[in-house]
Amino acid sequence: MLLNRKGQGNLWFGADYTINLYRGCHFGCIYCDSRSECYRIEAFDTVRLKETVFTELEQEMRIKRRKGVISIGAMSDSYNRMESSQGATRHLLELADRYGFGIQITTKSASILDDLEILKRIAVHSPVCIAVTITTFDEADRQWIEPYSSSTQERFRALEALKKAGIYAGITMMPLIACLNDSQANLTAIARQGISTGIDFIYPYPGVTMRDRQRDYFMSKIQVHRPDLIKVYRQYGDRYEWLIREPKRRMQELKALLDPQGITMSMPVIIARYKTSRSNRQESLF
């Protein structure tokens, strides 16, 4: 079974189904939760295609009585270095268009624009929501925190192109990590450029989760690039959730910047807006 059915009330963009087309990821993000032992992905930096994607996916989608929104990119970014040769993400999108499914994608790659025309076709008949993750405005920091992902400005340009095409799109601002990317200056810079590109939402998480191998990898990179923060992070010990400094105030300040622009930070509002709005699909039809 490739498509995993989500229960009612699922709050990750209201997905009805989830799928991870690839195992592992080459972006090298120092905080990635998918490195954790519970996911049983060895050699995480090596990307592998799930063998049954091309043999089973169409059959599963064809026989589903309930359509709905398929979410991809939660565990491994679907626009990794293998996608240009394997085309698994494009294959899924073509099937979604053929069988009437909506799509939600979370990515750090500007390569999503390679599939813009397919996304536009899906948006004619079904909900489409794209979340581009942006955590660090400063490019020098991005180069070691998320070393093999698209640059921050490439991601903003992707968002601008998506919005010009009429796609519901916004920013997942997560994770935010204490003393690393949680400054008000960083949050404000991301939000202001997001506003200028016409985004529909910003969904932040004022912290990061840390487990076993994930924590070890994170600390090894901090030791190299920001050894001054080692003592700060050791204070969290084995805690699962590491919240940023003054999380409530940071989120209130971000909300105050976004609210006048009609940009939401609420997941229920994001879900309601992209699932119920028919304006773009109607314009495409006529």
C-alpha positions, 0 to 999 in steps of 0.5 A: 500500500503506497497511499496511506489513508489519514483519519478525519480531522488530520491537521497537516494541510487536511490531507486525505492521503499521504505518500513518500515516493522516495526514501532518504533525502540529499538536502542535508538539513541539519535538523531533519526529524526523518533521521530519527531511528523510529523511521528506520531509514539507514544511510539517510543522505542516499536517496532511493526510489520506492520500487513499487511506485510505477507498478502499483500507484496507478492501480491504487488511485484508480480503485479509490472510491474516495478521492481527496487530497494527497500530501507528499514531501513530509518525510523526504523532499519529492524534488530531490536529485533523483526526480529529474531522472526518475520522475516519480513525483511527476508520475504521481501528479499526472495520475492525480490529474487523471483520476481527480485527486487534489495535491498538497506538496511541501518542499525546499526545492524551486524545481517544483516549477518544473511541474507547474503546468500539471499543478495548474491542470489539477487546480482546475478540478481539485484543491492544490496547496503548495508549502515552500519551507523557508527557515533562514533568510540569510543565505550564508546561514542557509548554506550550512543549515540546509546545504543542498536545498534551493537558495532562499531567493530561489524559493521565493521566486518559486512562490512568486511564480506559483502565485502568478499561476493562481496556485494557493501557496505559502511558507512553512516556517519550520523549524525555528531553533533557539539562537539560530533562526528565531530572531525577530529580524529573521522572521520579519525578513521572511514574512516581508518578502513573503508578503511581497510575493503574494503568499496566502499563508505562513505556518510556523512552528516555534521550536524543533523536535529532537530524537536520538540520531537526529540530535546527534547529527544536529549537534555534530554540525553545530560543533563545526559551524556554531560551537558557541551554541553547544552549551545552549543546546546541551541545556535541553538535554533529552527533551523531545521539544526545544522551544525558541526564546519567548515563543508566544511573543515571537508568534504574536509579532509575526501575526501582527505583521501578517494579519493586516495583509490577510495572510493567515497562520492558522492551519484550519483556516489554510485548509478551509481556504484552499479546499473551499475556494473555487475561484481559480478553477472557475477562471481556468474553466472559462 
